[in-house]
Amino acid sequence: MNEPTWRKPAGVLAILVLLTLWAIGVAMLSAVVGGWHWLLQLGFYLIAGIAWLWVLPMRAMLRWMETGHWR
């Protein structure tokens, strides 16, 4: 059985902090985005809320939590 490492709790905490900062940043832009046409708003929130802006960086964090290596 593998010994637990400090990387998992540290990684979970880092993920929570990063997601919180991301959500705050997107919320801060809502005043500007709210003045856009609804289709542009839809595109913005789809991109801001989906994979490639925050899920892909999280893959590296999850890999590090499991292996101790970023790549």
Secondary structure as GFF3:
##gff-version 3
##sequence-region A 1 71
A	DSSP	alpha_helix	7	28	.	.	.	ID=ss1
A	DSSP	alpha_helix	30	33	.	.	.	ID=ss2
A	DSSP	alpha_helix	38	49	.	.	.	ID=ss3
A	DSSP	alpha_helix	51	67	.	.	.	ID=ss4
###
